[in-house]
Amino acid sequence: MDIAVVTGASSGMGREFVLQLSQYVTVDEIWVIARREDALQALTKETSVPLRPVCLDLCEPESFDTYAALLKQEQPNVKLLVNAAGFGKFGDFQDIPLEEDCRMLDLNCKALMAMTRLTLPYMHRGSHILQLDSLSAFQPVPYIATYAATKAFVLSYTRAINQELKPLGIRVMAMNPGWVKTEFFNHALTTNDSKVQYYNHLYEAKDVVATGLKDLYKTRKDVSVHGLPIRNQVRLVKLMPHSIVMRVWMQQQKKPKNNKHLKTS
């Protein structure tokens, strides 16, 4: 059985991957993983590819035992793994509860690594892995300190294992979007909605996902960045000292832009 696996599939970018991946890969089934079973069940009505809802909380270690057991039982050929599960919190680092910081590390880093490791034995030449990363991976980001640090891990980890897996014919790519209009902000802004005020460009999830899948299957990139302004920003950040980059970022937050109606229902 040929399958694709998508984490964080109940909403946002993960949901978009489920809706679009059939344009690039043919599978018998998509395993959709998230905590909200109702959202996963609703998603089954929106795609022509059969979905298998797998309700797991990837912050909980026992979830990986459940996933590993399912793989062992079904013995699938995983043609695509999309690690899209993750979350962020905005605000002064000392105001964000320690528990939330730890959950960010658990989901954004540990879960991504565990899903990658557990899935790899069921992947073969021609398989692909897409790790949903962030523009914040390229620089330290005050007021998003822990989130940005987790995404720096994802970028480094992804690029390294892509090199290791090349001889096996398995391709790994990080997708590093800027600001995308999704439910991400519903949780990110709960601690403080005034520290991060400047959103230079806001993109639609469907457009960012379309770019990511195209880059994964049609190029040899190990990093995908949607939008010319964001690609230029990445280039600039690589050239400038991080002390200056952070100073510019701090000044930008005093000039609100596109900061209204970010939360979705």
ABEGO torsion letter per residue (X at the ends): XBBBBBBGAABEAAAAAAAAAAAABBBABBBBBBABAAAAAAAAAABABBBBBBBBBAABAAAAAAAAAAAAAAGBBBABBBBABEBBBBEBAAABBAAAAAAAAAAAAAAAAAAAAAAAAABBBGBBBBBBBBAAAABBBBGAAAAAAAAAAAAAAAAAAAAAAAAAGBBBBBBBBBBBBBAAAAAAAAABAAABABBABBBBAAAAAAAAAAAAAABABABBBBEAAAAAAAAAAAABBAAAAAAAAAAAAABBBGABGABBX
